[in-house]
Amino acid sequence: MAKIVSHLWFAKEARDVSTIPNSTISGETAVPAETPSGPPGSVKVIEFTLEDQNFIALEAGPLDPFNHAFSILVECDSQDEIDRIWDAFLANGGEAEQCGWLKDRWGLSWQIAPRVLGEMMSSPDRDRAKRATEAMLGMVKLDIAALERAFSGSA
């Protein structure tokens, strides 16, 4: 059966997975042949997991920059988890954006969001869903308590 693994091209430094809990590098291979990116050994293939999701990084010099068309969503269960991950990305050269999005130091887009936000936005009570969505749209780093207040109508 086929297996789907996200594959990301990095110019350099593709080995830092420490920001996301339970993440590890599971393998690294130097490409043994001459490639358009350089001599034998200069291109690396790095296998890693973020939580239980498998990824492969190709560390092969600059090509196309990352953009918002691809992002990694990290669903968090608590504000402490959001704060820790958010702050770690920013401390490591990341840049905050609107609505719980940020770019890491390589320009890869991440969404650091509470798991409960998806439940709020898909609520059959569309007025509650709208209030939560509008609250989220006004935030940079997402605040679970403020989202819950908006959802309940007590904001």
C-alpha positions as CSV (number, residue, x, y, z in Angstrom):
1,M,0.0,0.0,0.0
2,A,1.2,3.5,-0.8
3,K,2.4,5.7,2.0
4,I,2.1,9.5,2.0
5,V,5.0,11.5,3.5
6,S,5.3,15.3,3.2
7,H,8.6,16.3,1.5
8,L,10.1,19.7,2.2
9,W,13.1,21.3,0.4
10,F,15.4,23.3,2.7
11,A,18.3,25.4,1.6
12,K,20.2,24.5,4.8
13,E,19.8,23.6,8.5
14,A,16.9,21.1,8.1
15,R,17.6,19.3,11.3
16,D,15.9,21.3,14.0
17,V,12.7,19.5,15.1
18,S,12.9,20.4,18.8
19,T,10.0,22.9,18.8
20,I,7.3,20.3,18.5
21,P,6.9,17.8,21.4
22,N,7.6,14.1,20.6
23,S,9.6,14.9,17.5
24,T,12.7,13.2,16.3
25,I,15.1,12.8,13.4
26,S,14.9,9.1,12.4
27,G,17.5,9.1,9.6
28,E,19.9,11.1,7.6
29,T,21.5,10.1,4.3
30,A,24.1,12.0,2.3
31,V,23.3,11.7,-1.5
32,P,26.3,9.8,-2.8
33,A,26.2,11.3,-6.4
34,E,26.8,14.6,-8.0
35,T,23.5,16.6,-8.2
36,P,22.4,19.9,-9.6
37,S,22.7,21.2,-6.0
38,G,26.3,20.1,-5.5
39,P,29.0,17.4,-5.2
40,P,28.5,14.0,-3.7
41,G,27.7,14.3,0.0
42,S,26.6,17.9,-0.1
43,V,22.9,17.1,-0.4
44,K,21.2,15.4,2.6
45,V,17.9,13.6,3.0
46,I,16.6,13.8,6.5
47,E,13.7,11.7,7.8
48,F,11.9,13.1,10.8
49,T,8.6,12.9,12.7
50,L,6.6,15.8,14.2
51,E,4.5,14.0,16.8
52,D,3.4,10.9,14.7
53,Q,3.5,12.6,11.3
54,N,6.4,11.5,9.0
55,F,8.3,14.0,6.9
56,I,11.3,14.1,4.7
57,A,13.5,17.1,4.3
58,L,15.9,17.6,1.4
59,E,18.7,19.9,2.4
60,A,20.0,20.9,-1.0
61,G,20.5,24.6,-1.2
62,P,18.1,27.4,-2.3
63,L,15.4,26.7,-4.8
64,D,11.8,27.8,-4.3
65,P,10.9,29.6,-1.1
66,F,8.1,28.3,1.1
67,N,4.8,30.1,1.0
68,H,1.4,30.1,2.6
69,A,0.1,27.5,0.1
70,F,1.5,24.8,2.4
71,S,1.4,25.0,6.2
72,I,1.7,22.7,9.1
73,L,-1.2,22.8,11.6
74,V,-0.3,22.1,15.2
75,E,-3.5,21.4,17.2
76,C,-2.9,22.2,20.9
77,D,-4.9,21.1,23.9
78,S,-4.0,24.0,26.2
79,Q,-2.9,27.6,26.3
80,D,0.4,26.6,27.9
81,E,1.1,24.4,24.9
82,I,0.2,27.2,22.4
83,D,2.4,29.6,24.4
84,R,5.4,27.2,24.6
85,I,5.4,26.3,20.9
86,W,4.7,29.8,19.7
87,D,7.4,31.4,21.9
88,A,9.9,28.7,20.8
89,F,9.3,29.4,17.1
90,L,9.7,33.2,17.7
91,A,12.9,32.7,19.8
92,N,14.3,30.6,17.0
93,G,14.0,33.3,14.4
94,G,10.3,32.9,13.5
95,E,7.9,35.7,12.6
96,A,4.4,36.1,14.0
97,E,1.5,36.5,11.6
98,Q,-2.3,36.9,12.0
99,C,-4.8,34.2,13.1
100,G,-2.4,31.9,14.9
101,W,-0.1,31.6,11.9
102,L,3.7,32.2,12.0
103,K,6.6,31.6,9.7
104,D,9.7,29.7,11.1
105,R,13.2,30.9,10.3
106,W,13.1,29.0,7.0
107,G,9.9,30.7,5.9
108,L,7.7,27.6,6.4
109,S,4.2,28.5,7.6
110,W,2.8,27.0,10.7
111,Q,-0.7,27.3,12.3
112,I,-0.5,27.0,16.1
113,A,-4.1,26.6,17.1
114,P,-6.2,25.2,19.9
115,R,-7.9,21.9,19.0
116,V,-11.2,23.4,20.3
117,L,-11.2,26.1,17.6
118,G,-12.2,23.7,14.9
119,E,-15.1,22.5,17.0
120,M,-16.2,26.1,17.6
121,M,-16.0,27.0,13.9
122,S,-18.0,23.9,12.9
123,S,-20.7,24.4,15.5
124,P,-24.2,24.0,14.2
125,D,-25.0,27.3,16.0
126,R,-23.7,29.5,13.3
127,D,-23.9,32.7,15.4
128,R,-21.6,31.1,18.0
129,A,-19.3,29.9,15.3
130,K,-19.2,33.4,13.7
131,R,-18.3,35.0,17.0
132,A,-15.4,32.6,17.6
133,T,-14.2,33.1,14.0
134,E,-14.3,36.9,14.2
135,A,-12.4,36.7,17.5
136,M,-9.8,34.5,15.9
137,L,-9.4,36.9,13.0
138,G,-8.5,39.7,15.3
139,M,-5.7,37.8,17.1
140,V,-2.1,37.1,16.3
141,K,-1.3,34.3,18.8
142,L,-4.5,32.6,19.6
143,D,-6.0,32.9,23.1
144,I,-8.3,30.0,24.1
145,A,-10.0,31.8,26.9
146,A,-10.9,34.8,24.6
147,L,-12.1,32.4,21.9
148,E,-14.3,30.6,24.5
149,R,-15.7,33.9,25.7
150,A,-16.5,35.0,22.2
151,F,-18.1,31.6,21.4
152,S,-20.3,31.7,24.5
153,G,-21.3,35.3,23.9
154,S,-19.7,36.6,27.1
155,A,-16.9,38.6,25.4
